[in-house]
Amino acid sequence: MGNRPRVLLALDYYDHRVHRGVARVASQQGWALIWAQQVTRMAAVPPHWSGDGIISLILFEETRRAVERTRTPFVDMGLMFDQENWHRVVVDNKQY
């Protein structure tokens, strides 16, 4: 992976369109995208993970705590937690 920024895709709810869109941006930006595939309802952040950033869709308290515990910059795509200090990206439903 060299010096490419390592970005974790941590989704509490999987949607192939989100994964595909983030993967496209990651490819364009030269990121090494790591997908934290969930098998059970556990935090979508691997234990002891460290990298350059996290793109998340946080729906569960466990994931919120895990993401914040990493102390890594992150962007959330969900609206479950109203945190003033979070960076957030949401879909413009009016466009569709």
N, C-alpha and C positions, 0 to 999 in steps of 0.2 A: 504494500500500500504506500510505501515511501513517505513523502512529505505531504501527501494529500490530506486535507481536513477529514477527520472521521466524524460522521454524523449518524446518530442513532435514530431510527424510525421506530417509535414506541407507540403502538396503537392499542387502546383498550377495545376498540371496535374495528374489525378489519373490513376495509372496502377496497377492492382491487383498483378502483379508479383513483383513490387517494394514493395508494402505493405506486401506481404507474405514473401519476403526475409528479410525485416527489422524486421518483427514480429518474424521470426525464430531467428535472432541474438539477439533480445531483450529477448526472452525466454531463450536462452543459457547464456546470461549475467546477467539475473535476473533483468532486467529493468522493470519498469512499463511504458508501451508504451501507449501514449495518441494520438489518431488520430483526427486531426482537420478536420472533414468532412466539405466540402464546399457545401453550397446549392446555393449560388450566387457567382458572381465574386467579392469576397471581400478578403481581406488579410486572408491567411490561418492560422493566429496566433490569438487565442482568445484574446480579450481585457484583460489586466491585468494578462496574463498568466505568471507564474514563475515556473521554474523547473530547472533541472540539465543540460539539453542539448536539441538541436533541430536538427533533420535530415530533410532537406528541399529539395524541388525541386522548385526553385524560377524562375518564368517566368514573374511576374508582379512587377512593381515598388512599388505598395502598399505592397506587401509581403516582398520585400527587406527592406523597411522602418520598417515594423512591426517586422521583425526578428532582425534587428539591434537595434531597440528600446528596446528590452527585455534585452540587454546586457548579454545574455546567450550564452555560447559556442555553435557553430553550424557547421554543415557540409552541404554543398550544393551539390546536384547531377546534377545541371543544368549548362549550359554554357551561359546563357543570360547576365550575368553581369560579366565583367572582373575585378574582384577585387583582387588585389595582396595579401591582408591580409586575404582572405577567405580560409578555408579548403575546399577541393573539392574532390569528388569521382565521377568518370565517368565510363561508361561501356567501356570495351575493345571490340569494334566491330569486330576486327580481329579474336577474339576467336570464333566467331559464324560464 
